[in-house]
Amino acid sequence: MDIIKYNKTYKDKLNIFLKHAITDEYNIKLDNIDLDVYEQQKNQMLILLDDNKNVIGVCGICDTGEKTGEINLFCVDKNFRKKGYGKLLYVWMEVFINLNFEEVILCSNKAFLSDKFFQKLGFTPYRYENNGDIYFKKEYAITEDRLTKIRFNG
């Protein structure tokens, strides 16, 4: 297994993975996602690859301003769920988050059955919609002590 930062060589593989993982599994129509947004400085996407370099997971975050990042893409292939890969992706993403954001938000849906997963990662639900959408947030305090710890331990 490898975790890599997004680059354009994986664009087609990512779109195929996302179509399979979101459209086929959850019956949600998904057009090709603008993946180029993840090449901007305060945005980041990590890709989880299996030993054959197939995409089996992805986590993407975008800067929304005011030290807030939004996880707008987080998915692990159903054959690799409940094995720690989603948590591994997020732990790697937290290095980027700790250096750039004071708060992270995301929206999930009850249909995805991911609310307990995000709560285990430390997210708190703060808004529920009638359509099943659940909004979560997690606060991060950027302090010199945390930055020093990240620099020397990461």
N, C-alpha and C positions, 0 to 999 in steps of 0.2 A: 504494500500500500504506500502511496505517496500523496502528499498534499502540496499543491503548487498554486502559485498566484496566477490569476487569469491572464492568458495571452491569446491573441487572435488565432493561433494555430488550433485552438480547441473550440472555436466558435461553432462550427458545424456539429461536432460531437455533443456540445452542450445543448444546442437546440434540439437535437434528436433525443437526448436524455430527458430534457424538460418536457418535451411533447409526450414521451412515454410515461414519465413519472407523474405528470400533472393532468394532461388531457386524457390519457388512456385510463389511469388509475382512478381519478376523481371525477371524470366526465366534465372537466372545465375546459372550455375552448381557450386555447392559448396560441396567439400569433407569435411569430419570432420576437423574442425579447431583444431590446436594444442593449447588447452586451458591451458596446463601446463606452457606455457611461462608466464602467468599472475601470477604465484606464485613466480617469481623472484623479488628481492628486489625493483628495480626501475621500475617495471611494475605494472599495476593495472587494474582490471576489476571490475566494479560495475554492479550489476544485480537488475533490477526493478521487484518486485513481486507483483501480485495482492493479494487480500484478501484470495484467496485459495492457495497461494504459487505457482502459475503458473508464469513462466517467461514471462514478457510482454515488457521487454526492457533490453538493455545492452549497456555499454560504456567501451571500452578497450583502454588502452594507453601503449605503449612500449617505453623504453629508446633507442634512436638511437645514443647516445653519444653527447658530446659537449653541454650539458645542453638543448638538444632538445628531446621532446617527440612526438611520432606519434600516433594519434588516428587512429587505424587500424580496429576498430569495433565500430559502433554506429548505433543502430537500435531500433526502438520502433514499437510494433505491430500496424498494420494499424488501428485497432479498438480503439487505445488509442492515436493516433496522434492528434495534434492541441488542446491538452488539458493541455499542460504545462509539461508533463512528460519527454520529451526530454530535455527541459531546466533544469528541476529539476535534472536529471541525471548529466548533465554537471556542474551545480553549485556544486553538491557534488564532482565531479571529480576535480573541480578547487582547492579544498583544497589540494589534492595530488599534483596537478600541481604546485601550488604556493610554495610548499616545495621542489620541485625537478627540475623544468625546467625554462628556460628563454624564450623558444619558443616552440610552439606546431604547428605541421603541420598535414594536413590530405588531402586525396584525395577523391573526390566524383565524381559522374557522373550526367550529366544533366538528365538522365533517372530517377534518384532517386528524382528529384525535391526538393533537400535539400539545394541548394546554398543560397537561401534567409534565411533559418533557420540558417545556419552557419554564415552568415553575421550579423544577429541579435545578435548572441553570441559574436560578435566582431572580427570574422575572416575576413581576407582580401584575395580575390583571387589574385594569383600572376602568375599563368600559366594555359593556356588552351590548351588542346590537340585536335587533329582532331577527335578522337574517342568519344569525349564528356566528357572526364575526366577534372575535375577542381581541381587545387591544391590551398589550402588555408593555411594561417599561422596566428598566433596570438602571439604577443610578451608579455612576462611577465618579469618584472624587480624584481628580488629578492633583496629586501632591508631589512635592520633591522627593519625599520618602518612597513613594510608589514608583516614581520614575527611576530612582537609583536602584531599587530592587529589580525592576525590569531590565535595566541596563546590565546589571551584574549577574542576574540569574537566568536571563533569557537568551 
